[in-house]
Amino acid sequence: MPKLPVLADHEIDRRLATLSEWMRQGDAITRTFLFDGFPEATAFVQRLVEPAEAMNHHPDVDVRYNQVIITLSTHDSGGLTEHDFTLAARIDGLVG
């Protein structure tokens, strides 16, 4: 599978403006999701497995009791690609 092209800074900024609460951190985007407790946080992580697997694009996931920190970057391409923003939007859709 060929590497996806890395997005230019202006395109990253444009796409970030369409997402809620995602922030750029270097060559990645990240968002923290807050839940009532650990069961709700881990249930959210379980829900994001299907879209990640369907895209074959897997986020870095950090669970800390009632919060889940998601970080997206296309490591094979060395930065942010369209896949990161597509998956971020899908993950946003999982929050009730």
Secondary structure, DSSP 8 states (H G I E B T S, - for coil): --------HHHHHHHHTTSSS-EEETTEEEEEEE-SSHHHHHHHHHHHHHHHHHHT---EEEEETTEEEEEE-BTTTTB--HHHHHHHHHHHTT--
